Amino acid sequence: MQKSLMAIFAHPDDEQLVSGTFANYAASGVETTLVIATRGEEGEIAPGINATSETLGAVREEEMRCATTKLGIHHLHFLDYRDSGMVGTAANNYPRSLHCADLLGVSAKIAELIRLYKPQVIVTFDPTGVYSHPDHLRVHRAALTAFFLAGDANAFPEQLQNGLSPWTPLKLYYPVWRRVWVQLFVIFLRLIGQSVPEFLQTLLDNTPPNSAITTQLDVSAYVQIKREALLCHASQSGPDAPVHQTPTPVWDYVMRTETFVRAYSAVVSTRSERDLFAGI
Ligand SMILES: [Zn+2]
């Protein structure tokens, strides 16, 4: 049986939560698929980047393709919604925004890709959306719905006339940071004289305790590839960004492990896993 892994996220660079995991599985023969709902059109543009608000989506699509190639991910799909921006901004109400999209319609698009690639394991945002970004929350809800409907022949039956068949994924994971790393990054920002952005404080508030972590993957062989993939997203964080000023040994130490909460499993699973496919 071909192993297949799918991640569903909102913006280019969200995949950095699991970049080592995807590089690792892709290199070991697992079919890997990345689904990104928007092109990140509303994010801030890093200094020195040749982009405008009109071209930013195209720039970020190229950056996403760069990171996908670095990580060896086999398939990249955009769902073609527009970035909804941070909560309370005008972009929330743009007709093409993910925020305004019909949730079941988003789920249908995701379910179609689940039926196409037949992933046993799916990774997406947790219910907090990591830092409560409106698009992250939408993706969480749509992906969760698709996870449970893709195997139901009565759901989105029009897709089954085109050669697709129902497919039931077996395991669902939420990538999470270790609280201590987020706390230390906040301290690091203060030490280098930077202010702590609001999203980072929200992330800290949303990060679950260590005891919630069920699964940790050793991706130490991929820390350099992770760094290169992150650098692809130059319009989001230039070389001067705090994340790139982290001393290399510290970066390597933190990035060598990726941690997950197992949200659902249809197979017998142990309390502490080191493989997303354990039990399959
Ligand atoms: Zn995002």
Boltz pocket constraint, residues with backbone or C-beta under 6 A from the ligand:
constraints:
  - pocket:
      binder: B
      contacts: [[A, 10], [A, 11], [A, 12], [A, 14], [A, 133], [A, 136]]
      max_distance: 6.0
